Amino acid sequence: MQINHHSPDRRLIELAIEHADLDNLIDRASGTSPVDEIMIRRLKKRRLLLKDEMARIRGSLSPDESA
């Protein structure tokens, strides 16, 4: 059996890991003084993009049953 390294499930796992890493980074950056607001905004924007991409992939894996 051949492993597909580009499967949607694998991509979801990679995105979830990166999302968690960004959460940790944002928490640490928010606790430092002085707080770099621009960097935190950029990290949060990236985290939101990851969340949106994860939702898109999940939607494609389980399409709306009303369709």
C-alpha positions as CSV (number, residue, x, y, z in Angstrom):
1,M,0.0,0.0,0.0
2,Q,1.4,3.4,-1.0
3,I,1.1,6.3,1.3
4,N,-0.3,9.5,-0.2
5,H,1.7,12.4,1.4
6,H,-0.6,14.9,-0.2
7,S,-3.9,13.5,1.1
8,P,-6.5,16.0,2.6
9,D,-6.3,14.1,5.9
10,R,-2.5,14.6,6.1
11,R,-2.9,18.3,5.1
12,L,-5.4,18.8,7.9
13,I,-3.0,17.3,10.4
14,E,-0.2,19.6,9.2
15,L,-2.4,22.7,9.3
16,A,-3.6,21.8,12.8
17,I,0.0,21.4,14.0
18,E,0.9,24.8,12.5
19,H,-2.2,26.4,14.0
20,A,-1.2,25.0,17.5
21,D,2.3,26.3,17.0
22,L,1.0,29.8,16.2
23,D,-1.3,29.7,19.3
24,N,1.8,29.0,21.5
25,L,3.8,31.7,19.7
26,I,1.1,34.2,20.1
27,D,0.7,33.4,23.8
28,R,4.5,33.8,24.4
29,A,4.7,37.0,22.4
30,S,1.7,38.5,24.2
31,G,3.5,37.8,27.5
32,T,6.7,39.6,26.7
33,S,7.4,43.3,27.3
34,P,7.3,45.3,25.1
35,V,4.6,43.6,23.1
36,D,5.1,43.7,19.3
37,E,1.5,44.4,18.3
38,I,2.3,44.2,14.5
39,M,3.9,40.8,14.8
40,I,1.0,39.5,16.9
41,R,-1.5,40.8,14.4
42,R,0.4,39.0,11.6
43,L,0.5,35.8,13.5
44,K,-3.2,36.0,14.3
45,K,-4.0,36.7,10.6
46,R,-1.9,33.6,9.6
47,R,-3.7,31.5,12.3
48,L,-7.1,32.6,10.9
49,L,-6.0,31.7,7.3
50,L,-5.0,28.3,8.6
51,K,-8.4,27.9,10.3
52,D,-10.2,28.9,7.2
53,E,-8.2,26.4,5.1
54,M,-8.9,23.6,7.6
55,A,-12.6,24.4,7.4
56,R,-12.5,24.3,3.6
57,I,-10.7,21.0,3.5
58,R,-13.1,19.5,6.1
59,G,-16.0,20.7,3.9
60,S,-14.6,19.0,0.9
61,L,-14.2,15.8,2.8
62,S,-17.8,15.7,4.0
63,P,-19.9,17.7,1.6
64,D,-23.3,19.1,2.6
65,E,-25.8,16.3,2.6
66,S,-28.6,18.5,1.5
67,A,-27.0,18.9,-2.0
